[in-house]
Amino acid sequence: MHRLPLLQPRGRFIRKFGTAMLAASLVLPAFASAASADETNGHLSFEYGEYETFENNGSVAITINRTGGSAGEVTVDFWAESGSAAAYDDFVPASQTVTFAEGETSKTVYVDLVDDGVPEDYEGFAVYLGNPTGGASTAEDEYAYISIADDDNWLPDGPGVFSFQSGAYAVDENAGHVRVQVVRTDGSNGYVTVDYTTRGGTAVTDQDFTETSGTLTFQTGESYAYIDIPIRDDIRFENPETFTVELYNATGEAGIGGGTTTVTINSEDPDVPYNPGVFEFALAETQVNENTPEGGVWFDITRTNGSDNYVELDVTFDNGTANNGWDYEGYNTSVVFLPGETTKTVSATIYDDADSEGNEYFTATLSNPTNDATLGEKATTKIRIMDDEPYTPRYGAFEVRQIDSPFAENGGKMYVNVFRNGGSDSYATVDYTITGGTATGQATEGSDYTGTSGTLVFPQDETLQNIYIPILDDQRFEGDEKLTITLSNPTGGATLETAGPVTRTIEDNDPQPEHPGELQFEGVDFTVSEGDGFIDITVQRDNGIDGEVAVDYEVENGSATGGEDFETIRGTLVFGPELRYKSIRIPIHNDSAAEEDEAFAVHLMNTSGGASIGERASAIVTIIDNDAPATSLIQVEKAGVDAKEESGTVKINVVRTGNATTAASVNYRTENLIAKSGVDYVAASGTLHFAPGETTKSVTITLKDDKLIEYVENFLLVLSAPSEGATLGESKAYVYITERDFY
């Protein structure tokens, strides 16, 4: 950084120039960027990328260098832009075109500084070069940063405390507004805000004053601000009225001291009674002939019981049996009464058609009087248009309409619409009957509703009346209930169009008793093939599905072993409201050993949410083995066996190899060769049974000693018919009999 001559600041000076300040203004490199220069006309750049000066130096001098060539005259634009230092507050923005004569390689420009006398932290702004001419060049974004050090005494203080300058203000009603001052004491360091709002007292919001709220903003060093509140002026005498203004929600660690002030509004009006008047139509009904020569009807609005103040009120036209734009033309409008005025006249156009339609009517209504004026009983007037064509009076027909939407048990009074269609030229009545019942789903008079019958009165021109049925709100659950309404006995020439009965539903608002349900297995016996990989066992929720419930589960060894034949698991099933089924997935291990089918158990326990466990709390899962059993080999131990005739017996071993985990069997028999059964040995046959794990069995055959001198004789032991899972190896053993007799 290039430091210009600095004056020593007065008092204590704390520099806080760092990352935050740079981010708040511009992120700049330490030095100006270099670029390839035109060797002939030169490259223009700032001598330094950063400058530092005190604000009381008056100005800062910034040097622009021309390097790499100086042929010909060239120019470049120079300008300054605000950063954390603000134009006109901290420096005078400068913009100019700098000219370099041929051979000239350096220029100095000056930017004036503003010494504001306000203690503040380091501030900065940027200067730029651009738009070179004459063949010169600059970097794409050639700039330098100017850092201004404050020369004022700067002792950091607190953010301050907000309060009203006074605890009370007074204002005349006709002043237009009141100005309330907020002061910041005990410090003014930093940007802070405080919210404010008005609150009515004896002075009424938006009647005596305008509701006002907002946020006051204080910069560093600012110590006061104002709130302007509009005051409303009326013309009636009032005693002094008050409202308050409150401060709240101070930011930046500022505090609030005297946070409330009271404003008193003094009336300047004379102490006389204030009577703006009562407004109504002069007549409750006006008749006009359809073919009136005037082409319209006029009716007066009167003002009685006072005429103080300016009063404005609305006039609106509404169709009855006459239609606006067809039978008449009436425009909604506003009527203004000046002080002292007591009568105004409004009008509507009447259209004469050739239709025989009977007498028709429309209404005009007053509303929204200002300045505390009120409306009288005749705030609505009826204008009856008398038909000038011959017609037959139409008395209409009554219709009771179905309403499908249910009515809440706690809704108070249920209504049922009864319409008079097709004419209303007379006074007429119609009776109605309300019917409930005692069966399930029917409302009962006296406990669910009151009233059983009545009469509706339809004055002339009236086309709609309602039957109101008080609904009784009890505290027991009973489900939705229904009642019916029937019309009868019309009078005044009217008839029945739809007499009913129509049904209305009372919607129960009492909670249904909760039934969280019963949890149990879908069945008690499940099978799964060893090769399926897993089995899903369904747990069902019966006899209720209200609320969230849960149940724990675990598996238990049987002939199947956890970790070997299946995965040992335990956990919790959670059933959300109205959920009926969940599954437990149990992984099954697939081994290659041939084995008997095996089984294990699954148990439910420990429910929550009010649920219980049903009868099927346990289930048995049988794993069906998918491995072909390994075979065993059964054969004689020796294909040749020697025996001595005088020994009396010979034993022949039969052995089993291979899979010996299961039981096995094999048949045997003897067959003659040279030796003959009954002469040389005793014939034998039967079945050898191998128990699981047993690998050797023997057959013992009796020999006969005939005392004869004979050569060696032999016979056979033959194996046959091995059991399932066993095969035969060497199936014949030759038995050789030698004797002691000499020959």
VOKE-563604 format. One line per 8 residues: number of its first residue (from 1); their letters; for each residue x, y, z of C-alpha. Coordinates in pm, whole numbers. Example, Ala and Ser with C-alpha at 12.3 -4.5 7.8 and 13.67 -1.06 7.14 Angstrom:
<sites>
1	AS	1230:-450:780 | 1367:-106:714
</sites>
This chain:
<sites>
1	MHRLPLLQ	0:0:0 | 126:345:-86 | 98:577:213 | 62:946:144 | 178:1190:412 | -54:1149:711 | -122:1383:1000 | -119:1228:1344
9	PRGRFIRK	-485:1184:1450 | -603:1354:1767 | -686:1133:2067 | -694:760:2047 | -717:611:1698 | -827:255:1641 | -794:107:1296 | -1046:-159:1204
17	FGTAMLAA	-964:-200:839 | -998:-568:753 | -1184:-834:567 | -1530:-710:668 | -1460:-355:549 | -1326:-479:216 | -1630:-705:169 | -1861:-411:241
25	SLVLPAFA	-1700:-205:-33 | -1483:-377:-297 | -1256:-679:-298 | -934:-542:-447 | -589:-681:-526 | -288:-540:-347 | -143:-392:-664 | -269:-283:-1002
33	SAASADET	-276:-556:-1261 | -10:-554:-1527 | -89:-610:-1894 | 107:-640:-2214 | 178:-290:-2342 | 177:-161:-2695 | 547:-100:-2746 | 473:214:-2943
41	NGHLSFEY	184:396:-2772 | 216:259:-2421 | 10:92:-2148 | -172:312:-1895 | -206:205:-1528 | -217:339:-1173 | 119:367:-1004 | -20:183:-698
49	GEYETFEN	-315:-44:-645 | -398:106:-304 | -361:447:-141 | -412:560:220 | -475:914:343 | -640:1111:624 | -971:1283:550 | -824:1624:656
57	NGSVAITI	-552:1613:386 | -788:1798:156 | -726:1576:-146 | -550:1263:-255 | -301:1263:-547 | -315:958:-775 | -44:894:-1034 | -113:735:-1375
65	NRTGGSAG	191:587:-1550 | 248:523:-1921 | 485:233:-1977 | 609:31:-2271 | 606:319:-2517 | 516:688:-2541 | 464:755:-2911 | 189:997:-3004
73	EVTVDFWA	-80:1163:-2800 | -311:928:-2607 | -602:976:-2363 | -775:769:-2095 | -1092:830:-1889 | -1062:854:-1510 | -1352:831:-1259 | -1427:753:-893
81	ESGSAAAY	-1702:533:-741 | -1830:504:-384 | -1739:214:-161 | -1774:236:216 | -1688:602:161 | -1985:788:14 | -1964:1040:-267 | -2013:1400:-143
89	DDFVPASQ	-2017:1283:222 | -1656:1159:225 | -1508:1262:-112 | -1598:1468:-419 | -1659:1235:-714 | -1424:1317:-997 | -1440:1214:-1360 | -1218:1349:-1637
97	TVTFAEGE	-1025:1256:-1948 | -647:1252:-1890 | -428:1341:-2191 | -68:1225:-2237 | 134:1425:-2492 | 387:1243:-2709 | 677:1135:-2492 | 484:1205:-2168
105	TSKTVYVD	492:904:-1929 | 325:1020:-1606 | 17:1221:-1499 | -126:1305:-1156 | -495:1355:-1085 | -652:1476:-760 | -968:1372:-579 | -1092:1614:-312
113	LVDDGVPE	-1176:1475:33 | -1458:1587:266 | -1358:1643:631 | -1697:1581:798 | -1599:1606:1166 | -1787:1284:1243 | -1597:1012:1427 | -1603:708:1202
121	DYEGFAVY	-1402:403:1105 | -1185:357:798 | -1374:419:472 | -1276:375:110 | -1366:433:-254 | -1228:318:-589 | -1091:499:-893 | -1094:352:-1243
129	LGNPTGGA	-924:393:-1584 | -1095:305:-1912 | -1160:390:-2275 | -796:454:-2384 | -741:621:-2723 | -448:682:-2957 | -346:316:-2957 | -276:301:-2582
137	STAEDEYA	-407:18:-2365 | -525:-44:-2007 | -606:-353:-1807 | -964:-479:-1851 | -1055:-357:-1502 | -788:-103:-1408 | -862:39:-1064 | -702:154:-738
145	YISIADDD	-851:164:-389 | -833:480:-176 | -856:421:202 | -953:726:413 | -846:731:777 | -1063:939:1012 | -890:1239:1170 | -1160:1300:1432
153	NWLPDGPG	-1138:1187:1791 | -1293:840:1786 | -1373:676:2110 | -1609:383:2066 | -1917:417:2278 | -2229:210:2325 | -2522:182:2084 | -2735:396:2315
161	VFSFQSGA	-3071:390:2493 | -3395:501:2329 | -3660:706:2504 | -3917:971:2424 | -3796:1328:2464 | -4104:1388:2680 | -4340:1163:2864 | -4643:1364:2754
169	YAVDENAG	-4750:1566:2450 | -5062:1776:2386 | -5212:1864:2050 | -5524:2047:1932 | -5771:1840:1736 | -5742:2068:1432 | -5360:2064:1425 | -5351:1788:1162
177	HVRVQVVR	-5075:1588:1330 | -4858:1561:1638 | -4480:1520:1623 | -4318:1302:1891 | -3939:1307:1936 | -3735:994:2014 | -3386:1054:2156 | -3082:825:2171
185	TDGSNGYV	-2868:878:2481 | -2568:709:2644 | -2401:637:2313 | -2459:663:1941 | -2224:403:1799 | -2341:178:1521 | -2647:129:1307 | -2950:57:1525
193	TVDYTTRG	-3329:54:1488 | -3630:68:1715 | -3995:-8:1637 | -4288:206:1745 | -4667:183:1749 | -4972:375:1873 | -5233:237:2113 | -5578:381:2168
201	GTAVTDQD	-5699:502:2504 | -5994:736:2550 | -5897:855:2202 | -6020:597:1950 | -5787:460:1683 | -5880:571:1329 | -6152:797:1470 | -5959:1050:1675
209	FTETSGTL	-5613:968:1535 | -5468:745:1265 | -5306:423:1378 | -4934:463:1315 | -4648:216:1343 | -4306:167:1188 | -3933:153:1246 | -3691:436:1325
217	TFQTGESY	-3339:399:1185 | -3031:555:1347 | -2689:568:1181 | -2368:609:1382 | -2372:949:1548 | -2747:1006:1500 | -2918:1079:1830 | -3279:1175:1759
225	AYIDIPIR	-3568:1113:1523 | -3936:1206:1493 | -4266:1022:1466 | -4554:1208:1299 | -4905:1088:1389 | -5212:1222:1198 | -5487:1370:1419 | -5847:1362:1298
233	DDIRFENP	-6070:1666:1340 | -6444:1635:1393 | -6695:1909:1473 | -6836:1780:1800 | -6724:1885:2143 | -6531:1623:2335 | -6339:1618:2658 | -5963:1577:2623
241	ETFTVELY	-5880:1229:2496 | -5554:1039:2514 | -5359:769:2336 | -5008:635:2384 | -4704:577:2166 | -4473:287:2255 | -4117:190:2163 | -4016:-178:2136
249	NATGEAGI	-3773:-419:1971 | -3451:-216:1975 | -3172:-374:1768 | -2793:-356:1769 | -2780:-408:2147 | -2947:-70:2204 | -3176:-37:2505 | -3513:123:2573
257	GGGTTTVT	-3554:362:2864 | -3869:575:2871 | -4050:367:2611 | -4401:513:2643 | -4538:865:2600 | -4898:989:2627 | -5057:1221:2370 | -5357:1429:2477
265	INSEDPDV	-5596:1555:2206 | -5777:1877:2303 | -6107:1956:2129 | -6150:2305:1983 | -6522:2255:1916 | -6780:2447:2125 | -6935:2262:2415 | -7275:2201:2255
273	PYNPGVFE	-7461:1872:2190 | -7353:1694:1874 | -7639:1546:1671 | -7554:1439:1316 | -7905:1298:1275 | -8105:984:1197 | -8148:894:828 | -8430:697:668
281	FALAETQV	-8669:697:375 | -8979:912:410 | -9203:619:311 | -9172:246:375 | -9341:178:39 | -9401:378:-275 | -9633:276:-560 | -9578:386:-918
289	NENTPEGG	-9769:295:-1235 | -9569:107:-1494 | -9681:365:-1756 | -9621:670:-1534 | -9593:980:-1754 | -9287:1094:-1563 | -9107:774:-1662 | -8967:729:-1315
297	VWFDITRT	-9018:736:-940 | -8875:971:-681 | -8844:905:-309 | -8710:1119:-27 | -8443:1051:233 | -8506:1241:555 | -8271:1351:833 | -8421:1398:1181
305	NGSDNYVE	-8294:1446:1538 | -8011:1674:1435 | -7824:1799:1131 | -7472:1857:1260 | -7178:1786:1040 | -7125:1658:693 | -7276:1307:649 | -7240:1072:356
313	LDVTFDNG	-7437:747:315 | -7482:486:43 | -7798:402:-152 | -7821:58:-316 | -8095:-93:-533 | -8192:-460:-509 | -8425:-670:-720 | -8742:-813:-578
321	TANNGWDY	-8977:-947:-843 | -8878:-655:-1067 | -8543:-677:-1248 | -8297:-390:-1268 | -8230:-302:-1630 | -8556:-463:-1747 | -8841:-335:-1530 | -8654:-42:-1378
329	EGYNTSVV	-8312:124:-1380 | -8155:210:-1047 | -7793:312:-991 | -7613:257:-662 | -7489:593:-541 | -7375:799:-244 | -7577:1087:-99 | -7413:1376:83
337	FLPGETTK	-7591:1588:348 | -7422:1915:433 | -7456:2053:785 | -7816:2172:826 | -7952:1975:527 | -8246:1750:617 | -8384:1612:289 | -8242:1453:-25
345	TVSATIYD	-8423:1288:-316 | -8317:985:-518 | -8489:836:-822 | -8515:533:-1047 | -8635:496:-1406 | -8948:285:-1468 | -8978:87:-1794 | -9321:27:-1945
353	DADSEGNE	-9342:-302:-2131 | -9636:-479:-2295 | -9612:-794:-2086 | -9888:-902:-1854 | -9673:-979:-1552 | -9859:-848:-1255 | -9737:-601:-998 | -9363:-615:-926
361	YFTATLSN	-9133:-451:-677 | -8775:-360:-601 | -8609:-204:-295 | -8368:76:-212 | -8152:55:100 | -7948:310:299 | -7614:206:457 | -7276:325:588
369	PTNDATLG	-7361:669:734 | -7048:866:834 | -6958:1087:1129 | -7162:896:1388 | -7494:938:1209 | -7742:650:1246 | -8015:483:1039 | -8383:480:1127
377	EKATTKIR	-8639:203:1098 | -8717:283:735 | -8363:226:611 | -8515:17:328 | -8809:123:112 | -9012:-89:-128 | -9108:51:-469 | -9404:-136:-617
385	IMDDEPYT	-9457:-111:-994 | -9829:-142:-1077 | -9881:-334:-1401 | -10096:-150:-1657 | -10176:-466:-1858 | -10463:-702:-1765 | -10338:-996:-1562 | -10454:-1278:-1342
393	PRYGAFEV	-10317:-1263:-988 | -10050:-1523:-921 | -10042:-1667:-574 | -9756:-1912:-623 | -9677:-2258:-494 | -9467:-2355:-191 | -9155:-2566:-222 | -8943:-2708:58
401	RQIDSPFA	-8593:-2778:-68 | -8360:-3057:21 | -8026:-2953:175 | -7777:-3236:154 | -7499:-3088:363 | -7514:-3200:729 | -7577:-2957:1012 | -7336:-2966:1306
409	ENGGKMYV	-7489:-3076:1635 | -7337:-2771:1804 | -7447:-2533:1526 | -7744:-2387:1717 | -8044:-2341:1488 | -8085:-2547:1173 | -8273:-2380:889 | -8477:-2522:605
417	NVFRNGGS	-8563:-2306:302 | -8924:-2278:192 | -8976:-2097:-139 | -9288:-1944:-290 | -9252:-1990:-665 | -9453:-1850:-955 | -9621:-1557:-783 | -9660:-1374:-453
425	DSYATVDY	-9958:-1147:-510 | -10124:-1222:-179 | -10067:-1275:188 | -10027:-1651:232 | -9931:-1911:492 | -9817:-2273:496 | -9787:-2521:783 | -9488:-2745:843
433	TITGGTAT	-9430:-3061:1046 | -9095:-3186:1179 | -9066:-3561:1230 | -8790:-3759:1397 | -8799:-4107:1545 | -8652:-4340:1803 | -8477:-4584:1573 | -8099:-4577:1529
441	GQATEGSD	-8002:-4293:1295 | -8321:-4093:1364 | -8323:-3770:1564 | -8552:-3759:1866 | -8759:-3454:1952 | -8670:-3325:2297 | -8323:-3477:2307 | -8181:-3395:1961
449	YTGTSGTL	-8403:-3101:1857 | -8708:-2907:1972 | -9029:-2821:1792 | -9267:-3040:1596 | -9476:-2803:1386 | -9549:-2443:1298 | -9675:-2197:1038 | -9472:-1980:798
457	VFPQDETL	-9620:-1641:702 | -9550:-1496:356 | -9657:-1131:321 | -9733:-1010:-28 | -9417:-1013:-243 | -9234:-1241:4 | -9084:-1543:-175 | -8858:-1701:87
465	QNIYIPIL	-8900:-1800:449 | -8700:-2035:668 | -8802:-2299:916 | -8566:-2268:1213 | -8517:-2582:1421 | -8319:-2552:1747 | -8065:-2837:1763 | -7969:-2971:2105
473	DDQRFEGD	-7601:-3043:2163 | -7559:-3341:2393 | -7237:-3492:2517 | -7275:-3850:2399 | -7171:-4018:2079 | -7467:-4138:1879 | -7367:-4097:1516 | -7537:-3880:1258
481	EKLTITLS	-7915:-3856:1291 | -8190:-3750:1054 | -8518:-3564:1074 | -8777:-3480:806 | -8981:-3170:723 | -9319:-3177:547 | -9540:-2886:427 | -9922:-2878:439
489	NPTGGATL	-10229:-2651:439 | -10129:-2361:211 | -10352:-2049:226 | -10390:-1722:35 | -10452:-1898:-294 | -10108:-2062:-292 | -10060:-2433:-358 | -9799:-2696:-275
497	ETAGPVTR	-9530:-2759:-534 | -9294:-2975:-328 | -9442:-3064:7 | -9168:-3304:110 | -9080:-3478:318 | -8720:-3358:288 | -8443:-3487:511 | -8184:-3297:708
505	TIEDNDPQ	-7893:-3462:886 | -7762:-3366:1229 | -7389:-3435:1229 | -7269:-3568:1562 | -6982:-3367:1708 | -6902:-3598:1997 | -6594:-3818:1971 | -6655:-4179:1892
513	PEHPGELQ	-6523:-4408:2167 | -6184:-4529:2062 | -6139:-4893:1965 | -5766:-4945:1923 | -5822:-5311:1841 | -5680:-5656:1903 | -5352:-5772:1747 | -5288:-6133:1649
521	FEGVDFTV	-5133:-6349:1379 | -5337:-6414:1068 | -5289:-6786:1132 | -5100:-7017:1364 | -4916:-7240:1113 | -4695:-7115:832 | -4461:-7302:598 | -4170:-7179:393
529	SEGDGFID	-3926:-7350:162 | -3567:-7334:275 | -3480:-7179:-62 | -3736:-6894:-47 | -3497:-6667:142 | -3758:-6520:378 | -4113:-6553:501 | -4362:-6268:569
537	ITVQRDNG	-4596:-6341:858 | -4902:-6117:870 | -5024:-5961:1194 | -5382:-5833:1174 | -5573:-5578:1376 | -5929:-5679:1461 | -6218:-5521:1654 | -6105:-5160:1609
545	IDGEVAVD	-5859:-4943:1417 | -5859:-4619:1620 | -5532:-4444:1697 | -5173:-4559:1669 | -5085:-4888:1837 | -4775:-5106:1853 | -4678:-5462:1946 | -4341:-5629:2006
553	YEVENGSA	-4242:-5960:1847 | -3960:-6214:1875 | -3870:-6558:1737 | -3789:-6871:1938 | -3589:-7182:1845 | -3763:-7511:1791 | -3618:-7794:1589 | -3490:-7513:1366
561	TGGEDFET	-3202:-7316:1514 | -3168:-6938:1498 | -2857:-6828:1315 | -2836:-7162:1130 | -3179:-7222:982 | -3332:-6871:1020 | -3235:-6521:1135 | -3301:-6453:1502
569	IRGTLVFG	-3493:-6126:1507 | -3706:-5917:1739 | -3870:-5581:1694 | -4185:-5369:1709 | -4471:-5335:1461 | -4641:-4992:1457 | -4995:-4961:1323 | -5103:-4609:1228
577	PELRYKSI	-5467:-4500:1267 | -5700:-4714:1055 | -5416:-4950:952 | -5525:-5313:969 | -5229:-5525:856 | -4852:-5535:905 | -4599:-5808:827 | -4296:-5950:1004
585	RIPIHNDS	-4025:-6055:757 | -3797:-6334:882 | -3490:-6428:672 | -3451:-6806:610 | -3105:-6960:571 | -3057:-7201:282 | -2799:-7471:362 | -2699:-7767:149
593	AAEEDEAF	-2754:-8035:412 | -3028:-8287:359 | -3230:-8285:680 | -3574:-8332:818 | -3822:-8041:805 | -3763:-7808:1099 | -3973:-7549:1280 | -3949:-7240:1502
601	AVHLMNTS	-4200:-7012:1678 | -4290:-6640:1655 | -4453:-6461:1950 | -4638:-6128:2000 | -4609:-5937:2329 | -4609:-5591:2494 | -4876:-5385:2315 | -4915:-5005:2342
609	GGASIGER	-5179:-4753:2244 | -5455:-4943:2421 | -5449:-5245:2191 | -5465:-5601:2324 | -5327:-5933:2200 | -5571:-6186:2059 | -5580:-6563:2085 | -5330:-6615:1803
617	ASAIVTII	-5039:-6467:1994 | -4794:-6732:1869 | -4737:-6897:1535 | -4527:-7194:1420 | -4314:-7166:1105 | -4205:-7492:941 | -3902:-7483:710 | -3935:-7738:430
625	DNDAPATS	-3593:-7879:341 | -3506:-7834:-26 | -3191:-8050:-33 | -3191:-8400:-189 | -3075:-8645:78 | -2719:-8776:27 | -2704:-9150:-62 | -2527:-9420:130
633	LIQVEKAG	-2347:-9725:-25 | -2423:-10069:120 | -2206:-10369:26 | -2041:-10680:162 | -1720:-10610:343 | -1537:-10891:158 | -1623:-11057:-168 | -1471:-11386:-42
641	VDAKEESG	-1506:-11533:305 | -1334:-11854:428 | -1512:-12077:676 | -1420:-12409:845 | -1686:-12672:842 | -1618:-12775:1202 | -1660:-12406:1327 | -2035:-12439:1301
649	TVKINVVR	-2102:-12080:1177 | -1965:-11816:950 | -2016:-11439:992 | -2034:-11212:687 | -2008:-10834:746 | -2217:-10581:551 | -2091:-10219:563 | -2245:-9884:487
657	TGNATTAA	-2047:-9583:360 | -2148:-9236:251 | -2449:-9069:421 | -2510:-9254:743 | -2724:-8985:909 | -3049:-9159:832 | -3180:-9511:879 | -3127:-9761:597
665	SVNYRTEN	-3199:-10126:519 | -3101:-10401:275 | -3230:-10755:211 | -3005:-11064:205 | -3036:-11432:103 | -2812:-11733:48 | -2775:-11916:-286 | -2627:-12261:-352
673	LIAKSGVD	-2316:-12307:-552 | -2122:-12628:-484 | -2232:-12623:-125 | -2593:-12716:-82 | -2830:-12573:171 | -2956:-12833:414 | -2645:-13045:352 | -2351:-12811:390
681	YVAASGTL	-2512:-12502:549 | -2849:-12372:664 | -3016:-12140:413 | -3081:-11787:542 | -3263:-11473:429 | -3389:-11150:586 | -3335:-10775:617 | -3053:-10585:778
689	HFAPGETT	-3157:-10252:943 | -2902:-9974:989 | -2990:-9719:1254 | -2884:-9351:1191 | -2509:-9342:1234 | -2471:-9721:1218 | -2228:-9838:948 | -2175:-10217:999
697	KSVTITLK	-2413:-10510:1026 | -2343:-10886:1001 | -2519:-11203:880 | -2437:-11530:1062 | -2494:-11857:871 | -2489:-12203:1030 | -2256:-12464:876 | -2315:-12842:881
705	DDKLIEYV	-2032:-13089:952 | -2116:-13398:740 | -1801:-13601:832 | -1747:-13667:463 | -1422:-13617:287 | -1499:-13342:34 | -1333:-13083:-169 | -1375:-12710:-90
713	ENFLLVLS	-1739:-12613:-137 | -1894:-12270:-168 | -2222:-12077:-162 | -2330:-11713:-202 | -2469:-11440:25 | -2655:-11198:-200 | -2768:-10841:-101 | -3072:-10680:-266
721	APSEGATL	-3345:-10414:-236 | -3160:-10132:-56 | -3392:-9875:108 | -3451:-9525:-32 | -3139:-9315:-21 | -2911:-9619:-32 | -2745:-9798:-322 | -2567:-10135:-355
729	GESKAYVY	-2200:-10170:-403 | -2051:-10522:-400 | -2369:-10724:-345 | -2228:-11083:-335 | -2001:-11254:-91 | -1860:-11600:-178 | -1831:-11826:125 | -1573:-12106:91
737	ITERDFY	-1613:-12406:326 | -1307:-12617:402 | -1318:-12926:621 | -1094:-13109:854 | -1173:-13452:704 | -889:-13586:499 | -937:-13704:153
</sites>
